[in-house]
Amino acid sequence: MPPSDRPSSPSRWLIPLLALCVGVLGMTAAWLALAMFLGSPCGWLAPLAALDMALMLRLSAAPAGRIRAALAILGTVTAVVLSYWMMAATQMGQLLGLSPLESAQRLGPVLAGELVRHMTNGWDVAFAALALVLAWRFGR
């Protein structure tokens, strides 16, 4: 069977998926550190997260196409949600004397949603929407 006719094996996606996980965790850590340093949610980092996910997938030799674009969008959404969750958990943990990870494990979705709603504004939502478009565009 010629190389172009072979179906894509699942092991071909192992390195790109690991790279995507590293990208999500790294972006979440950087976003949380900057947000805590500046005292604001830094929603402008969402497009940077999208570019980071697309770059991680390209560098890990993920085949171009719809699957790579979908993975870039999934990674971007995960990074944005996890970053905001950790920001809310850190704020709550500071009040209760818990570490951010302890607080994140105990934080419920309703309280996290309320904390995120109060700390964000329309620009943060616009940057998150822009990030999804960028992840799709550069993830292809």
C-alpha positions as CSV (number, residue, x, y, z in Angstrom):
1,M,0.0,0.0,0.0
2,P,1.5,3.4,-0.9
3,P,2.3,5.7,2.0
4,S,-0.4,8.2,1.0
5,D,-3.1,5.5,1.1
6,R,-2.4,4.2,4.6
7,P,-4.9,5.1,7.2
8,S,-3.7,7.4,10.0
9,S,-2.7,5.1,12.9
10,P,-3.7,6.1,16.5
11,S,0.0,6.1,17.6
12,R,0.6,8.9,15.1
13,W,-1.5,11.2,17.3
14,L,0.2,10.3,20.6
15,I,3.0,12.9,20.4
16,P,0.6,15.7,19.2
17,L,-1.8,14.9,22.1
18,L,1.0,15.0,24.6
19,A,2.3,18.3,23.1
20,L,-1.3,19.7,23.4
21,C,-1.4,18.7,27.1
22,V,1.9,20.4,27.7
23,G,0.7,23.5,25.9
24,V,-2.5,23.6,28.0
25,L,-0.8,23.2,31.3
26,G,2.0,25.6,30.4
27,M,-0.4,28.2,29.2
28,T,-2.5,27.8,32.3
29,A,0.5,28.2,34.6
30,A,1.7,31.3,32.7
31,W,-1.7,32.8,32.6
32,L,-2.4,32.3,36.3
33,A,1.0,33.7,37.2
34,L,0.5,36.8,35.1
35,A,-3.1,37.3,36.3
36,M,-2.0,37.1,40.0
37,F,0.9,39.4,39.4
38,L,-1.2,42.0,37.6
39,G,-4.4,41.5,39.6
40,S,-6.6,41.2,36.6
41,P,-7.9,38.2,34.6
42,C,-5.7,39.1,31.5
43,G,-8.3,37.9,29.0
44,W,-6.0,39.2,26.2
45,L,-3.9,36.0,26.7
46,A,-6.7,33.9,25.2
47,P,-5.6,34.6,21.6
48,L,-2.0,33.8,22.6
49,A,-3.2,30.5,24.0
50,A,-4.8,29.7,20.7
51,L,-1.6,30.5,18.8
52,D,0.3,28.3,21.3
53,M,-2.0,25.3,20.8
54,A,-1.8,25.6,17.0
55,L,2.0,25.9,17.2
56,M,2.3,22.9,19.6
57,L,0.3,20.8,17.1
58,R,2.4,21.9,14.1
59,L,5.7,21.4,15.9
60,S,4.6,17.9,17.0
61,A,3.9,17.0,13.3
62,A,0.2,16.6,13.6
63,P,-1.3,16.0,10.2
64,A,-3.0,19.1,8.8
65,G,-6.8,19.1,8.4
66,R,-10.0,19.2,10.4
67,I,-8.8,17.0,13.2
68,R,-5.8,19.3,13.9
69,A,-8.1,22.4,13.8
70,A,-10.5,20.7,16.2
71,L,-7.7,19.7,18.5
72,A,-6.4,23.3,18.5
73,I,-9.9,24.6,19.4
74,L,-10.3,22.0,22.1
75,G,-6.9,22.9,23.6
76,T,-7.7,26.5,23.5
77,V,-11.1,26.0,25.2
78,T,-9.4,23.8,27.8
79,A,-6.6,26.4,28.5
80,V,-9.1,29.2,28.8
81,V,-11.5,27.3,31.1
82,L,-8.7,25.9,33.2
83,S,-7.1,29.3,33.6
84,Y,-10.2,31.0,34.7
85,W,-11.0,28.1,37.0
86,M,-7.6,28.3,38.6
87,M,-7.9,32.1,39.0
88,A,-11.2,31.6,40.8
89,A,-9.7,28.9,42.9
90,T,-6.7,31.0,43.8
91,Q,-8.9,33.9,44.9
92,M,-11.1,31.6,47.0
93,G,-8.1,29.8,48.4
94,Q,-6.5,33.0,49.5
95,L,-9.6,33.8,51.5
96,L,-9.8,30.3,53.1
97,G,-6.1,29.7,53.6
98,L,-5.9,26.9,51.0
99,S,-3.4,26.3,48.3
100,P,-4.7,26.9,44.7
101,L,-4.8,23.2,44.0
102,E,-6.7,22.3,47.2
103,S,-9.1,25.1,46.5
104,A,-9.5,24.0,42.8
105,Q,-10.5,20.5,43.9
106,R,-13.1,21.9,46.3
107,L,-14.5,24.7,44.2
108,G,-17.9,24.0,42.6
109,P,-19.0,25.1,39.2
110,V,-21.6,27.6,40.4
111,L,-19.2,29.4,42.7
112,A,-16.4,29.3,40.0
113,G,-18.9,30.7,37.5
114,E,-19.9,33.5,39.8
115,L,-16.3,34.5,40.6
116,V,-15.4,34.4,36.9
117,R,-18.5,36.5,36.0
118,H,-17.5,39.1,38.5
119,M,-13.8,39.3,37.5
120,T,-14.3,39.4,33.7
121,N,-15.8,42.0,31.4
122,G,-16.9,42.1,27.7
123,W,-13.4,42.4,26.4
124,D,-12.4,39.1,28.1
125,V,-15.3,37.4,26.4
126,A,-14.4,39.0,23.0
127,F,-10.8,37.9,23.4
128,A,-12.0,34.3,24.1
129,A,-14.2,34.3,21.0
130,L,-11.3,35.7,18.9
131,A,-9.1,32.9,20.3
132,L,-11.5,30.2,19.0
133,V,-11.4,31.8,15.5
134,L,-7.6,32.0,15.6
135,A,-7.3,28.4,16.9
136,W,-9.4,27.2,13.9
137,R,-7.5,29.3,11.4
138,F,-4.0,28.5,12.5
139,G,-4.8,24.9,13.5
140,R,-5.7,23.8,10.0
